[in-house]
Amino acid sequence: MKALVLFFLVGLSSSIYGQGIIGTWQLTEDQTCLKAQFEKSETEKELEKSMGSTQTGVAKLIRFDKKGSGEEGIFSVGKKKGAGMTSFQYDVKGNELFLKDKKSGIITQRFIIDEVTESTLKIHNALKDCEVKIFSRVK
C-alpha cells in the first residue's frame, strides 16, 4: 500500500511540473557561473544605477506545448516572427527538464526545475548549479 501511495505522489509531481511549464516564457534573468563568482562592488552598483536602463528591445522566448514540442528564439521589437527559432522536443520527469533534438531524440540539455508558478519559471543547469535562468510567463 505504501508503494502505491509513493508511486501516485511521484506521478503527480511529474505531471504538475509538466503541466506548469506549458506556455510561452520570456527570459528575464540569466545568471552564469562567471557572474556568480564575482560580486559587484559598491561603485559598480552606483554606476549601473546612474547609467539608466540598458534594455535593447530584444526578448528571448521559449515555448512549451502540450505535445512535448517546443521552440526558442529571439524576438525584436516590431517583428512578428522570431529570429533563429530552434525547435526541440522536451520531457519532464519529476523536477528534471530534458531538452531533446527534434530529429534524433537525443538529450541535448538537462535542467532542474527549481520553481514553477503561474508567472515564474526558474531552472538551473543540472551539471552547473550556478547557471540559473529565470523566465516570466508571456501567455
C-alpha positions in Angstrom: 0.0 0.0 0.0 2.9 2.4 0.8 4.5 1.7 -2.5 1.2 2.5 -4.3 0.9 5.9 -2.5 4.5 6.7 -3.2 4.1 5.8 -6.9 1.0 8.1 -7.1 2.8 11.0 -5.4 5.8 10.7 -7.8 3.5 10.5 -10.8 1.5 13.5 -9.5 4.7 15.7 -9.0 5.9 15.0 -12.5 2.6 15.9 -14.1 2.5 19.1 -12.0 5.8 20.3 -13.4 4.9 19.2 -16.9 1.6 21.0 -16.9 3.1 24.1 -15.3 5.7 24.8 -17.9 3.3 24.7 -20.9 3.1 28.1 -22.5 5.4 30.9 -23.7 8.1 32.2 -21.4 10.4 35.2 -21.7 13.9 35.1 -20.2 14.2 37.8 -17.6 17.4 36.8 -15.8 20.3 34.7 -16.9 22.9 34.1 -14.3 26.1 32.4 -15.4 28.8 30.8 -13.3 31.1 33.8 -14.0 28.6 36.3 -12.7 28.0 34.1 -9.6 31.8 34.1 -8.8 32.3 37.9 -8.9 30.2 40.2 -6.7 29.8 43.8 -7.9 31.5 46.5 -5.9 29.5 49.4 -4.5 31.0 51.7 -7.1 29.8 49.4 -9.9 26.3 49.2 -8.4 26.1 53.0 -8.2 27.4 53.5 -11.8 24.9 50.9 -13.0 22.0 52.9 -11.4 23.2 56.2 -12.9 23.5 54.7 -16.4 19.8 54.0 -16.6 18.1 51.3 -18.5 20.2 49.1 -20.8 17.3 47.3 -22.5 17.7 46.8 -26.2 14.2 45.9 -27.3 15.1 42.2 -27.8 13.4 39.3 -26.0 14.5 35.7 -25.8 11.4 33.4 -25.7 10.9 29.7 -25.1 7.7 27.9 -25.8 6.5 24.6 -24.5 3.4 22.9 -25.9 1.2 20.1 -24.6 2.5 17.5 -27.0 6.2 17.7 -25.8 7.4 20.1 -28.5 8.9 23.5 -28.1 10.9 26.2 -29.7 13.2 29.0 -28.6 14.5 32.2 -30.3 15.0 35.9 -30.1 12.2 38.4 -30.9 12.9 42.1 -31.8 10.6 45.0 -31.3 8.1 45.3 -34.1 8.7 41.8 -35.5 6.0 39.2 -35.6 8.4 36.2 -36.0 11.4 35.4 -34.0 14.9 35.2 -35.4 16.9 32.0 -35.2 14.0 29.9 -34.0 15.1 26.5 -32.9 12.7 23.6 -32.5 13.1 20.9 -29.9 11.3 18.1 -28.0 11.1 18.2 -24.3 10.3 15.8 -21.5 9.7 16.4 -17.8 10.4 13.7 -15.3 10.0 14.7 -11.6 11.7 18.1 -11.3 14.0 17.5 -14.3 13.5 19.1 -17.7 15.1 17.4 -20.7 15.5 19.3 -24.0 16.0 16.8 -26.9 17.0 17.1 -30.5 13.8 17.1 -32.6 15.1 14.7 -35.2 17.2 12.2 -33.3 15.5 12.5 -29.8 19.0 12.7 -28.1 19.0 14.8 -24.9 20.9 18.0 -25.6 20.3 19.8 -22.3 19.2 18.8 -18.8 17.8 21.3 -16.3 16.5 21.1 -12.8 13.2 22.9 -12.3 13.6 25.0 -9.1 10.2 26.8 -9.2 7.1 26.9 -11.3 4.3 29.3 -10.6 1.6 30.9 -12.7 4.0 33.7 -13.7 7.6 32.5 -13.0 9.8 29.6 -14.1 13.2 29.1 -12.5 15.5 26.4 -13.7 19.2 25.7 -13.4 21.6 23.6 -15.4 21.8 20.1 -14.0 25.6 20.0 -14.3 26.2 23.5 -13.1 24.2 24.8 -10.2 25.5 28.3 -10.7 23.8 28.7 -14.2 20.3 29.9 -13.3 17.6 31.0 -15.8 14.5 32.8 -14.7 11.6 33.2 -17.0 8.3 35.2 -16.8 5.1 33.8 -18.5 4.1 35.7 -21.6 1.0 33.8 -22.4 
